Amino acid sequence: MLIFIFHRGAKPPWQLLALSRLADVLIGSHVSPKDPLAAAEAEGADLVQIFLGNPQSWKKPRPRDDADRLKASSLPIYVHAPYLINVASANNRIRIPSRKILQDTCDAAADIAATAVIVHGGHADDDDIAAGCERWRKTMERLETDVPVYLENTAGGDHAMARHFETIARLWDDIGDTGIGFCLDTCHAWAAGEALIDAVDRIKSITGRIDLVHCNDSRDAAGSGADRHANIGTGKIDPELLVAVVKAAGAPVVCETADEGRKDDIAFLRDHVC
């Protein structure tokens, strides 16, 4: 963990970091799956993130007519797994379909040569975090895919597996050796009450990696538990703090913000990060 000491009247530490520049950071957005390549061009995105099906459905993603075109493209495409997935659940009617749709999503992601699949941590609905960690490990051991999978931290929920960093540390003890990656969502960390000023250092001390950043402002106060994204500069998070997180992570960035204003979010980050 970084400890900052600064004098009264000096710039806050995240503002000092925001004065620096990083080269070659890819910045993009979550877009409609209809035509990701056209959306990337329209928004000036270096990469895109899409759903391959209904994010609130257990149905297997349908084959895409443009799969060959996406596979041939040089544009990095990230796939967000359905929100319903909860592989930490003690309920067989939730856990087993969750494992299946995660496998189906990874298979569909491979068909378009996706860069990675991002999945939420879920929660231990039997209030047993240790058992939830074991269920996660079994999921990763049984998953058959060459597409990297990234665990994403979440904003709220009781007994959540990836809400608080201390719980992520417990989970990582069980799954960190399976090859899983990590996606840091700024809005989710903020909503969980985790300080963003040293979030990157704390996560890297747990996982040893941050593979992707979801750079989102928040419509709600820190610690609210509310997962309500906002365009950069329109929410409760200091934009310079978001810039500092992106720079500290040094990973590709996805803006999961409203369509109106998302192009400006990309431009803002590019102006202040690169």
BELVENUR-V186536 format. One line per field, one symbol per residue. ss: DSSP state (h for helix, s for strand, l for the rest). burial: b if it has 9 or more other ideal C-beta (glycine too) atoms within 8 Angstrom, else e. Layout:
ss: ???
burial: ???
//
This chain:
ss: llllllllllllhhhhhhllllllllsssslllllhhhhhhhhlllssssllllllllllllllllhhhhhhlllssssslllllllllllhhhhhhhhhhhhhhhhhhhhllllsssssllslllllhhhhhhhhhhhhhhlllllssssslllllllsllllhhhhhhhhhhhhhhllssssshhhhhhlllllllhhhhhhhhhllllsssllssllllllllllssllllllllhhhhhhhhhhhllsssslllhhhhhhhhhhhhhhhl
burial: eeeeeeeeeeeebbbebbeeebeebbbbbbbeeeebbebbeebebbbbbbbbbebeeeeebeebeebeebbeeebbbbbbbbebbbbbbbeeebbebbbbbbbbbbbbbbbbebebbbbbbbbbbeeebebbbbbbbebbeebebebbbbbbbbbbbebbbbbbbebbbbbbebbbeeebbbbbbbbbbbbbebebbbbbbbbbebbeebbbbbbbbbbbeeebebbebbbbeebbbebbbbbbbbbbbebbbbbbbeeebbbbbbbbbbebbb
//
